[in-house]
Structures are given as structure tokens and as C-alpha cells.
Amino acid sequence: MMEKIHFKEGDDVAFKDNLYQKMNVIEIVYRIIEVPDKPKADGSGFTKKKVNKLDGIICLWYDLKGNLHKEKFHSRVIVPWSIAERGAEAVHKYLQPI
């Protein structure tokens, strides 16, 4: 099991089903959600707090015809380009759950 990498803007990555296409991370998108925090004093539930949750990673790339593409991916379906260059077996190991 390989150590997971936290992506950042400017990283080169590949989609797990297209390892030959290099993409560039241009933005990490977060959204604010409410999660249970502490039990309410009256026992009727929980107070809530707002936290940031990763919503997706926006990538740019050019296809073979020179067309520019922009798409948002889940962090679990992209891999660092350095891993993609090693081939499918390395990508498989990288994507295995902890």
C-alpha cells in the first residue's frame, strides 16, 4: 500500500481509466457542510458545526486534437502523474483502500 498524496494546484495527474493523458490540477473545490458536534443539553440531538469537505478537483488537459478540456474529478479517481507513468499495477496499488 502506497502513501496517499494530497493534491494541490499545479500538480500533474491522470484519470485512473486513461493513464496516458496528463492533466493539470487547476483548483481544489471545497463545500461547507454541517456535521454533528456535541449532544444538546436537553438530549434531543446534537449541535452542529460547519466544516469544509472536499467536493472535487478541477483539472485541465488538451486532447490529441488540441482541444482544451476542463472537468471536476473525485480525488479517488485521479492519481499523481509520477504513479501513472509506472503503469496500471502501480496505479492499482495506489488506489487500494487503506
N, C-alpha and C positions, 0 to 999 in steps of 0.2 A: 504494500500500500504506500503510495507516494504522498508526500505532504501537499495539502491543498494550497493554492496560490490565491491571494486576494487580488482581483483585477483592479487596475487603475487606468485612468485616461492616458492614452498613448500606447498602451500595450498592444502587441501583435498577438492575435488569437486565430483559432479555426473552429468552425462548427463541427461537432462530432461526426456528422454524416457527410462532410465534404472537407477532408483533411488537406487537400491540395490548394484550397482557396485561403489565402492570407487575408485577414480582416484587421481593422484597427479600431480599438475601443475609443469612442469619442465622448461618451458620457455614461456615468453610473447614475441610475434613476432610483430614488427612494420615495416611499409614500409613508404618510403618518397613519398609524393605526392605534386603536385603544386596546389595551390588554388589562386583565385583572391584576390588581396590585395588592391590596390588603383587605381583609374582611371588614365589613361595616360593623360599627359598634352594636347595632340592633340585630345583627345576624342575618339580615335579609339579602346578603350577597356580598359583592366586592366593590371597593372603589376602583376606579380605572385610571391608568396613566397612559399618556401618549408616548409612543416610541416610533423610531424610524425603522422601516423594513425595506430591504432590497426589493425593488419592483422589476428591475431588468437592467441589461447592459446594452447600450446602443452602439452598434458597430457600423463602420463604413467599409466598402470594398468596391473594386472595379471587376467586372466580369471579363471574359476573354474578348468581347466585342468593344470593350472600353466604356461600357455603361456603368454609371455610379449607382450603387445600391446602399440603402440605409435601412437597418432593421433592428428591432429590440429582441434580445435573446435572454433566456433564463440562464443564470450563472452555471447551472448544472449541465448545460448542453454545449458550452464552449470550453476550449482548452487552450492553454498557452501555446503559442506557435512553436516554442522550443520542444514541447511534448509532441505536437502534431508531426513535426519533422522526423521524429523517431519511429512513426508508423502506428498502425492500428493496435498492436499489442500494448504499446506504451500508453496510448490513449485509453484503452480498456482498463488498465491498471490504475490510471489516474482517476477515472470516473467511478471506480468501485466505492461503495459506501464505507464509511469509517467503521 
